[in-house]
Amino acid sequence: MKRSSVSNTFSLVLGIVLFFAGLFLLLNQENVVAFFSSMFPNHESIQLAGAVFQVLGGLLVLNGTLRFATSQAQTREKENQALFYGLMHRVSLVEKRAAEVAEKVVSLEKVRAARDSLPESVKCRFCGAGIELGRGFCSSCGRSQR
């Protein structure tokens, strides 16, 4: 556990203990007076001590709670920053890959355009009749085109 977490927890626990000690003093004045009669000669000092304990305890609880919330917010902030930077790295990788794919698409479109610009037939070297591409012989004169 981190040092700040320990001090926050200690502040919370001490605050709760003091608060309830003050509440105990206020609610059980007769028993406390009988027990601590030499330390608290009059009734008003017990009421004052109880009120002071409650105020100090409340302040310590508030202090510990605020410090705990602040440390949690800072931890979340660091986690969110790490997630953000990781996400941005992945976005840049995706953008790089998208650019590579776009280049390949352009290259493929050039190949398709070149293929589409090729003639569908050629003329026979001997008789001038049209011959489909890839045929080795003329269908009109029967001669080899090689």
N, C-alpha and C positions, 0 to 999 in steps of 0.2 A: 504494500500500500504506500502511496506517496506521502511525503511529509505533510503537504498541505491538506490532504484528506484526513490524516490523523488529527491535525490541529482543528480542522472544521468539526470533526466528530466530537473531539474533546470539548470544544466550545458549546456545541449543542447539548451534550450530556450534562456538563457542568451547569449550563443555564437551566435545564429542566430540573436538576436536583435543587439548585438554589430557589427556583420558583416554587417548587412544591415544599421546600423547607419553610419558606415564608408563609405559604398557605397553611401549613401545619401549625406554625406559630400563631397565626391569626385565629384559626378554628379551635385550637386547644389551649387557650390562654390560661385557664385555671390549672390544668395539669402541668404546663410549662412553668408557671409561677411557683407551684409547689416544688417542682424539681430543681429549678434554678433560682430559688429565692435569694441566695446571696449575690448572684451576678446581676439580677434584675430587681432592684429594690422596689420599683413601682410598676404599675400596670401599663403605663403609657410607653415605657421603653420597649416592652415586648411588642406592642402594636407597631412601633416605629421600626424595630428590627424586622418584623414580618413584612412590612411594606417595602423596606429597603431590599430584603432578600428577593421579594417578588419583582421589583423593578430591575435589579441587577440580573436576576435570572432571565427575565424577559429580554433584556438587552443582549445578553450572551446568546440566547436562542436566536434572536434576530441576526446578530453578527455571524453566527455559525451558518445559519440558513443562507444569508446573502453571499458569504464566502463560498459555500458549497455550490450555490447556483452559478456564481461567476466562474468557478473552476470547471463546472460541467459545460458551460457555454464556450469556454476557451477550448476545451477538449473537442467539442462538437465542431467548432470552427476549424481546428486543425484537420479533423477527419474529413470535413467537407472540402477543404482546400486540396487534400490529397486525392479525393475522388474527382474533383474538378480537373486537376492536372492530368490524372490518368485518363479521364474522358477526352480531354483535349488532345492527348497523344493519340488515342484511338481514332479520333475524328481526322487528325492529320494523316494517319495511315490509310484510312478509308478514302480521303481525298486524293492521296497519291495513287492508290489502286484505281480509282475512278478515272484519273487522268491517263493511266496506262491503258485501260479498257477503251477510252475514247480514241486514243491513238490507233489501237488495233481496229476499231470500227472504221475509222477514216481509211486505213490501209486496205481493209476488206472492201470498202466501197470503191476504191480506186481499181482493185482487181476486178470487181464485178463490172465496172464501167468499161474497162479494157476488154473484158470477155464479150460484153454486149456490143462493142463496136466492131468485132470480128465479123467478116461476111459469113453468111450461112452456106454459101456454095461458091465454088470456083469454076473457071471455064476449062474445058478440055484443051490440052496443048495442041491437039491435032485437028479437031473439028470445031471447037469453040462452043460446044454444047455445055449446059450447066451440069455440074457434078456436085453431089453432096460432099461436105467436108468429111475426110476419113475414108472415102471410097478409093480404092486403088485402080479401078478400071472405069472407063467412060461407058455409060449405059447406051449411048448412041452408036459410037463406032467400035466399042469393045476393046480399045487399046489401053495398055498400061500407062498410068500416069507417073510412073517412077523412072 
